Amino acid sequence: MNLPAIRKLIKDKLQLVIKSDYILIDLPYFQNVGDILIWQATLDLLKEISYKCLYSCSLDSYIKPKKIDSNILIILMGGGNYGDLWIRHQEFRHQILNDFPYNPILQLPQSVHFTNETYFKKDIHKFSQHHGKIDFFLRDLNSYNIITTHYKNVNAHLVPDIVFSFNIQRWTKPTIYNQNQTLFVCRQDKERNTNPDIFNIIPQNAIKADWPPMEKNFLRLRVYNKFLYTFFIPLDKYLNTQFSKRFMDFYYKYILKDYIIRSGIKFINAYETIYTTRLHAAIIALLLKKEVYIFDNSYGKIKGAFSHSLLLNAPIHFIEKNNG
């Protein structure tokens, strides 16, 4: 697995598309370590490109900028939420298209998945009405084929998941790991794999857990929720202001982001062998040179992301059925 080549490929693609200053939309203000890793890997790459970020926000903290010229690029965060499974994010993309009808759009690496044909056609129609240039980065062949087949005004680019470019050395410290223990990182949300037979391969003594920030109500998050819901949101309602959105931006960018990244890496790095149904737990485990066993999610997202041609030599074990 040639990580420098993967990083160069993604950076070269970005440089071909980013030709102006930009705004970065749909930052992941939640506790999923994988999404925060995508955010950080994106920031690291964008720093190497000679244009600046004019504004960035999450879905919930978005305030439409008053003055954005039509040549300013709108960058939408990557991840695995393009479609109708995580529909709030797709509706937010539609809002951005309405707010910036003439601006160029760049969708960073995504997996595409629709279950509702009517909503799928609605999405195609929304993007077909956009007057600016649209570029989509897709991290698996199935998503690439969906976009190239149905979205006629979109330029599609097949690239690896952006976390393969993540600078793991910057975030790790010497760790004494549990050589005789195994970790099973198991997602519990609507993307979970519900086939119990495939998990029989996991050692019975494996530690089973999801990302720590998603399972523990840690102090920094309690402070965030306390200030947001008992102070800033009521204040906004009383004064008709938007202090809560600015607080969200500040707290996630400068207090929660780095903490969540470090907690996730420390979690993975404590074990020698990793089984996982989470894509980015697998990628971080690979970057940390662990032995990695991967199960797919509910609709093939993980297998698709690892089937990219540059990743075929990755030292992984992909489990699709019970091997007895």
N, C-alpha and C positions, 0 to 999 in steps of 0.2 A: 504494500500500500504506500504509494508515493505521496506523502502528505504535502511536501513543498509544491509538487506539480498540481495537486488539487487546489491548493491555495492560489497559485498563480492563475489557474484557469478561471476561478471565480473572480479574482481581481481584474483580470484582463477583460472579462465580460462586463464587469461594472464600469470600467473605464470607457468601454465602447458606448455605453448607454448614458452615463452621467456626464452631461455637457453644460451644466449650470449649477448654481446653488440649489438647495433642495429643502423640503420639509419631510420629516420622517414620522409616519403616522401608524397608529395601532401598536404602540409599545405594550409589552405584556406585564401589566401591573397585577400579577397574581403570583402564587407560590410554586408554580411548576418550574423546577430547576431547568428543564430542557428549554422552555421558552426564554428564560433569562439568559441561558447560554447563547441562544440564537441572537438575542439582543446585543450581548457583549461582542460576539464574533462579528456582527454587522458593524458595530462602532469601530472596532479595530481595523477593519478593511476600509471603511469610509474615511478614516483619518489619513490614509495613504493616498487619497484621491484629492486633487487640488481644487475642491469646491467646498463650501461650508454649509452647515446645517443652520437654517434660519429659524426653525421651530420644530419641536418634537412633542408627542403626547400619546396617551393611550386612548382607547375608545371612550372611557368614562371621563377623561380629563380634557377632551377636545374642546377647544374654543376656536371658532373659525377666524383665522388671521384676517385683519381688515385690509391689508395691502399686500397682495401676492400677485406679481406680474404673471402673465400667461405663459412666459417662457420658463418659469420656475418648475423644477421637477417635483412631482409628488411621489415619494417612495413609501410603499406599503410593506410592512414587516412580513418576513417569511414565517414559516411554520407548517402546521398541518391542519389549518382551520378554513381552507378554501372550500366552500360548498354549503350544504344545508344541515350538516351535523352540528356545527357551532354557528348557528345562524345569526347571532348578534354581530359577529365579525363580518359576515357577508353583507348584512344590511348596512353596516358602517361603511363598507366599500362603496355601496350604492350612494350613500350620503356624500361621500367624498367626490364621486363622479358628478353629482348634482352641484356641489359647491365649487368645483374647479373644472368646468366643462371643456375648457380649451387648453388646459395644462397637460404636458406629457406625464405619463404614469409609468412607474416601474414597480411591478410586483416582485418582491424578493422571493427566493426559493420556497415553493409551496407544494403540497400534495393536494390534488383535486378529487373531491368525492361528493356526488349528489345522489340522493335516494328518491327525490321527488322530481318527476319529469317536468311538471308545470313550473316549478321554481327554477329548474335548470334553464328552461327556455326564457324565463324572465331575466335571469342573469346574463345570458347571451345577448338579449335585447338591450339591457342597460349598457353593456360595454359597446355594443354596436352603435349606440347613439353618441358616444364620446367623440369630440372633435379633435382631441390631441393625440399624439403618438402614444401607443401602449406597448410596453415590453413586459413579458411574463418570464420569470425564471422558474423552471419546474425541476423537481429533484427526483422524478421517476418517469419511466417511459410511458406508463399508462396515462399520467397527468399530461404529459407532453402531447400525446396523441389526442386526448380530449380537447385540448386547447387548439391545436393545429387543425383539427377536423371541424370544430363548431364555431370558433371565435375568429371570424374572417379578417377582422381589422387588428388583430393582435400579433406582435412578433414574439414567437416562442423560442426559448433557449433552454436546452437541457444541461443542467449543472448539478454537481453534488450538493448535499445538504451543507449549509454554510458553517455548521459547527465542526466539520472536518478541518476547517482552517483555524480553529481555536488554538490559542497559544497556551497549552496546558502547563508549560514550565513556569510561566509567570504566576500561576495560581497554586502551585503545589509546594509542600514542605516535606522534608524527610519523614517518612511514616513507617512505623512498625506495624505490618499488617498481620491479620490472623491467618497464617498459612494453612491451617487445617480446617478453616471454616469457609463456607460458601454463602453468598448473598443472592437472594432471589428478589429482584426489583419488579414488583407486580402492580400495574396500574389498575385502579378500581372504578374508573369512570365509564362513560358510555362507549369508549373505544376498546374496552377490555375484551380479550379473547375468551369466549364462553365455552370452548371445547375442553372439557376436563381431561380427556385422554392424553393430550399432548404433553401434559405437565408431569406425567409419571416418571420421566427421566430425571427430574430434580431430586438430588439427595434428600433423604428424610430429615437430616439434621441441618438443612439450609436455613439461614435466617431469612424470613419473609417480611418485606417492608416496602413501602412506597417512599418517594422522596421525603426526607425529614421535614422540610418546611410545610409539606402538605399534610403531615400527620401530627405535628406538634404546634400548639398555639404559643409560639416563642415570644419573648419579651418585646422585641422590636415591632412585631406585628400587633401585639396587644396595645402598645403605645400608639401605633398608627390608627387602629380602629377607634381607640378612645378619643383621640383628638378629632378624627374625621367625623364620627357620628354623634359625638356629644358636644362638639364645639363648632367646627367649621360648617357642616351642613345646616344645622339650625341657624347659625349666623347668616349664611347665604339666604335662607328663606326669609329671615327677618329684614335684612338690608337689601335684598335683591342684588347680591354680589356673586362672585365666582371664586371666592377664596379657597373653597374646598378643592377645586380643580388644580389650582396652583400648588396647594399643599400636597396633593397626590403626586404631581410631577416632581416636586422637590424631594419628597420622602423616598420615593422609589428610586430615583436617579442617584441620590447621594447617601442613602442610609440602607435601603433594603437590597438593592441590586447586588452589590459585592458580597454582602453577607450570605445571600441565598446561593450564589455561585460557590463560595468557599464551603458552605455546608454540604452541598451536593457532591463536590469533588472529594471532600474528606470522607463522606459516606461511602463512595465507591472505592476509594483508595485503601480502605481498611481491610479489604478482602482480596484474596488471590484469584478466586473463581467467581464469575458473575453470570447468573441467569437473569434474563430480563424480557419483559414485554414492552419496555419503553425504548424508543429509538435513541434518545440522547443519553440514556444510561449506558447503552451499548457503545455509542461513539466515545464517550468519556472513558469507559473501560478499555477500549482499544487504544486510545491515546495514552492511557496509563499502563499499557502493555499487560493487561490482565488476560486470562483465558475467558472467552466470552461465548455464551450460548444464548441465542436469540430466538424468541417466539414472536410470531406476527401479531399485529393488533387485529381488530374485528374486520377490517376490509382490505388488508394487504399493503398498508402504508409502509411498514418497516421493510418488508421484503423488497418493495419497489425502490426504496431509497438505497438499499445495499446492492441492488442489481445493476447500478450504473457501471459502465465499463471500466472506469478508473478504479473501482472498488472491488473487482472480482478477486484480487489477490489478498484481500484483507484476511487476517488470521481469525476467522470466526466460525462458529458452528451454528447453522441455521436449522432449527427444529420445526418441522412441518407436521409430523405425526409421531405417534408413540413408537419408539424403536424396540420396545420389549425390554 
